[in-house]
Amino acid sequence: MGKFLESMTENVGDYTLRRLIPAVILLFAGILLMKIVLKIVGTILNKGKLEKAAHSLINSAIKILMGVLLGLIVASCLGIDVTGVVALASVLTLAISLSLQDLLTNIFGGFTLLYTHPFASGDFVEIAGQSGSVVEIGLAYTKLYTPDNKQVSIPNSAVVSSEIVNYTANGTRRAEIIVSAAYDCPMDDVLQALMDAANLETVEKSPERFVAVSHYGENAIEYTLRFWSTNDNYWNNYFAINKRVKEIFDARGIRMTYPHLNVHLDK
């Protein structure tokens, strides 16, 4: 019995020296190599023209691929039949892919976004009924920050299949303000007042400001004011001009009407 135990101890020790220790060293070396590769990839991505919103998607894909390869190499070093593992992994991959179809669809959707490039990091977009600035294209989700600082995560599959409205792709945006004035207010005075309200330094000179009569309502005439702003100045201009319209109308005696009913009584 003692000889058997001694023989077992020797065999375990021999296995540890020949298999386990090299595998552990290989594992730590592989992890270190992964960190170096990811750092190099990160440096390349930062210096490249690819949008930062897609960096996490590429890093995640590389990390998963290198992790699988490292696992197979370590398994082979331990004496495990990698061929059998690969065959088993294929079966498990098929089973997992059937049960995780939505996740895989999101992953493929992420690569589709990376290839088609419908928006860039920081762009203000509207996707699947959600509006916000693009922060990140992840492995499964695209993240937006809404104007009220909420984080919205939209599945990449939904992003790909939805209509994407990119408000900031061209650098400038057109704003439209619709106001009403009484019928007895001279049209030319109202049009000039609206033009003056949009006369701000931060409003783009080209395309030029535009005002027109847009609708004859039951109680008032509707006027449309359109102007262009850079993405950074859009909301500031929009709110400032809305305020200026009322101030200029009041100063020039132009009345904004509201729904009302005139009743005439015959004697």
SEKOL-793110 format. One record per residue (C-alpha): residue in one letter; x, y, z. Coordinates in pm, whole numbers, plus 50000, padded with zeros to 5 digits. Layout:
AXYZ/...
This chain:
M500005000050000/G502845023650086/K504545017049754/F501275023949571/L500815057249747/E504425066049683/S503995057649315/M500825078649295/T502585108049460/E505425105549213/N503005104048921/V501065134249046/G504295153149103/D505525143948758/Y502225155148602/T502385187648793/L505895194748666/R505175184248308/R501625197348261/L500135219348530/I502995243648592/P503605251248221/A499845255248172/V499635280348459/I502625299448325/L501045299047978/L497755311448122/F499345341348296/A501485348747989/G498375347347771/I496465370948000/L499415395047994/L499555392447614/M495825399647595/K496255431347797/I499145442447576/V497205435347257/L494105453447386/K496245483247484/I497835484147138/V494425480946973/G493105509047195/T495985531447091/I495385523946723/L491655530646759/N492255563646938/K494615575246664/G492395562246384/K489305577546227/L486895551646367/E484325566646600/K484845561946974/A481295548847008/A482395516946829/H485615511147026/S483965489847295/L482445467147031/I485855459946875/N487545455647213/S484855431247328/A485115410647009/I488925408547034/K488765399847404/I486305371347342/L488285357547048/M491615358347234/G489995343447545/V488685313647347/L492055307947178/L493885310247510/G491495285347666/L492115260347385/I495905264447410/V495905259747788/A493645229247754/S496025214347499/C498955220847735/L497135201748009/G496835171847780/I493155176247705/D492085165047361/V491305198447199/T489655181446901/G487015166947126/V486625200147304/V486145218046972/A483555192546864/L481745195947197/A482005233647174/S480425232446829/V477435213646965/L477175236847263/T477535267147034/L474615254946825/A472495249347134/I473455282947281/S472875300946951/L469335287246936/S468595298547290/L470355332147256/Q469125342946914/D468275377947033/L471755383047180/L473475370846865/T471205392646653/N472225422446863/I475905413646821/F475585411146443/G473615443446452/G476545460046627/F478915449646349/T476385461846093/L476355496046260/L480135495746263/Y480195488945889/T477375511745774/H478315540446008/P474905558146029/F475995580246320/A479095591346506/S479945595146872/G478255626147009/D475655628346733/F472125636746845/V469885609946697/E466365596146718/I466155558146720/A463105536446791/G461285566046946/Q464225575747171/S466245607547126/G469695614547265/S473425617947204/V475305586447102/V477715575347374/E478665539747288/I478005511447044/G478375481047268/L478445443947191/A474665441547229/Y473365476647294/T473775512047167/K473755537447450/L472305572347429/Y472245601047676/T468965620147661/P468835658247702/D467685652948064/N470765631048129/K469085597048121/Q470985567547977/V468965547747723/S470245513847601/I468715502647271/P469325467147138/N471495468546829/S468975447346639/A466335474046705/V468745501346595/V469485483846266/S465815476946190/S464585511746291/E464575544546107/I467565564946229/V467225602746229/N470595619746270/Y470055656146358/T473715665946375/A475275647746082/N475495679145865/G476745703446128/T473715726546114/R470005722746188/R466945741846077/A464485753646341/E460885762646279/I458705784946498/I455005789646425/V453195819346577/S449805835546527/A448735871646504/A445385888646481/Y443775894846142/D443825932246195/C447625932946239/P449365943145913/M451085912945758/D454225931745665/D454655943546023/V454325908146155/L456745894045898/Q459315920945976/A458935915346350/L459655878346307/M462705885746092/D464005909546359/A463395883746633/A465685859246454/N468385885346395/L471005870446631/E474745867246576/T474595829946649/V471975824046378/E473505812546049/K473505837945767/S473345810945502/P470795796845444/E469015829345521/R466145834145764/F462725828145615/V459255840045718/A455905834545548/V452175833045603/S451415796245654/H447735793445747/Y444525813145785/G442845800946100/E439445807946247/N440775833546495/A444205843146366/I446735841546088/E449615817146138/Y453145827146043/T456165804246005/L459695815046094/R462605793145988/F466285797846066/W469475777346074/S471895771746362/T474965751146434/N474345720646649/D475905737446952/N473725768546924/Y470485752146818/W468565751047146/N469945783847277/N468795801346959/Y465455783746958/F464535794347312/A466015829247278/I464085836646957/N460855823447106/K461295848547387/R462225876947150/V459105871346937/K456785879347229/E458895909047338/I459005924346989/F455295917846930/D454435935647257/A456725964947174/R455155969746829/G451545964046928/I451165930946744/R448565909546917/M448845871646951/T445295858446956/Y443775827647113/P440595808447035/H437605830247125/L433995835247024/N432325868246942/V428595868647023/H426415895746862/L422995901747012/D420325917946799/K417995942146980/
